[in-house]
Amino acid sequence: MIHLIKLCVGVAKVETLERRVSKGDWLVVHTRQTPKRAMELEDGGSLYWVMKGSVVCRMPILDVTTRGEGKASQCLIRLAPEVIRTAPQARRAFQGWRYLEPKDAPMDLSSMDAGELPVDLAKQLREMGAW
C-alpha cells in the first residue's frame, strides 16, 4: 500500500471540501501522469490533501484508470465520498502529486481521540509539540 499527496487547489478549508464531496464533486481527480504504483494505491491507499501549507485530510482511493493514449492520455483517480480529517502536517508547495509512504502519513484525528478540535487549533498544538 502507498498513498498520494496533492495540493487541494481552490479549497482552503476542510469544511468546503466536505460540502463539495457531499454534493458529488471532487470524487474524481484528473492528472496527466498515471502513477506507476497504481495497484498499490488501489490496495488501501488514500489521497492526502494539502490546504494552506498543511496536510489536513484524506480521501480513500477506489481505483486508478487511464483514458486515451500518448499526449492525449489522462489519469483518473476515483475517490471514496468520505473526507477523513488528519492531524495537521506541514508541507511545502509542489506541483502535481507525490507518493506518501504509510509511515510518513499523518494520523487520522478520529484515531487520536482528540474530539472536534478546530483545524487551526490542532495545527498550532502540533507545531508546539503538544499533540
C-alpha positions in Angstrom: 0.0 0.0 0.0 1.1 3.5 -0.8 -0.6 6.9 -0.6 -0.6 10.1 -2.8 -0.4 13.7 -1.6 -1.7 16.6 -3.6 -2.4 20.3 -3.2 -6.1 21.0 -2.9 -6.2 23.9 -5.3 -9.1 26.3 -4.9 -10.2 24.9 -1.5 -8.9 26.5 1.7 -10.9 24.7 4.4 -11.8 21.1 5.0 -15.4 22.1 5.5 -15.6 23.4 1.9 -14.2 20.1 0.6 -16.7 18.2 2.7 -19.6 20.2 1.3 -18.4 19.7 -2.3 -18.0 15.9 -1.7 -21.5 15.7 -0.2 -22.8 17.2 -3.5 -20.9 14.6 -5.5 -18.0 16.9 -6.6 -14.3 16.1 -6.1 -14.8 12.3 -6.4 -12.6 12.0 -9.4 -9.2 13.7 -9.7 -7.7 14.2 -13.1 -3.9 14.1 -13.6 -1.7 13.9 -16.7 0.6 11.2 -15.4 -0.6 7.8 -14.3 1.1 6.6 -11.1 3.4 3.7 -11.8 2.4 2.3 -8.4 -1.4 2.4 -9.2 -2.0 -1.1 -8.0 -0.5 -0.2 -4.6 -2.8 2.9 -4.4 -5.8 0.7 -5.1 -4.8 -1.6 -2.2 -6.0 0.7 0.6 -4.2 3.9 -0.4 -5.6 7.4 0.2 -5.2 10.8 -1.4 -3.9 13.2 1.3 -5.0 16.8 0.7 -2.7 19.8 1.4 -4.6 23.1 2.3 -2.8 26.3 3.3 0.5 24.6 3.7 -0.6 21.6 5.8 -2.0 18.1 5.2 -5.4 18.3 6.8 -7.5 15.4 5.4 -7.5 12.4 3.2 -9.9 10.5 0.9 -9.6 6.7 0.2 -8.6 5.8 -3.3 -11.1 3.4 -5.0 -9.3 3.0 -8.4 -6.9 4.5 -10.8 -7.6 4.3 -14.6 -6.0 5.8 -17.7 -8.0 7.1 -20.7 -6.6 7.8 -24.1 -3.1 7.2 -25.4 0.1 9.3 -25.9 -0.1 13.0 -25.2 -3.9 12.9 -25.1 -3.9 10.3 -22.2 -5.4 11.3 -18.9 -5.3 9.5 -15.5 -8.5 9.4 -13.4 -8.2 8.7 -9.7 -11.6 7.8 -8.3 -12.1 8.6 -4.6 -14.5 7.4 -1.9 -17.1 10.0 -0.9 -15.5 10.2 2.6 -13.3 13.1 3.9 -11.2 11.9 6.8 -9.6 14.6 8.9 -5.9 14.1 9.8 -3.5 15.6 12.3 -2.1 18.7 10.5 1.3 18.1 9.0 3.2 21.0 7.4 4.0 20.6 3.6 5.7 23.0 1.2 4.1 23.7 -2.1 4.8 21.4 -5.0 3.3 20.7 -8.4 1.3 17.6 -9.3 1.2 14.8 -6.8 3.8 12.8 -4.8 3.8 9.4 -3.3 3.5 9.3 0.5 4.7 6.3 2.4 2.3 5.0 5.1 4.9 5.6 7.8 5.1 9.3 6.9 1.4 9.8 6.6 -0.3 11.9 9.4 -2.7 10.0 11.8 -6.4 10.3 11.4 -7.9 12.7 14.0 -10.6 10.1 14.9 -7.8 7.6 15.9 -6.2 10.3 18.1 -9.3 10.7 20.4 -9.0 14.5 20.0 -12.7 15.3 19.7 -13.8 18.0 17.4 -10.8 20.4 17.6 -10.8 23.3 15.0 -8.1 22.6 12.3 -6.2 25.8 13.2 -6.0 24.9 16.9 -4.9 21.3 16.0 -2.2 22.7 13.7 -0.9 25.0 16.5 -0.9 22.3 19.0 1.0 20.0 16.6 3.6 22.7 15.8 4.2 23.3 19.5 4.7 19.6 20.0 1.8 19.4 22.4 -0.2 16.9 20.3 
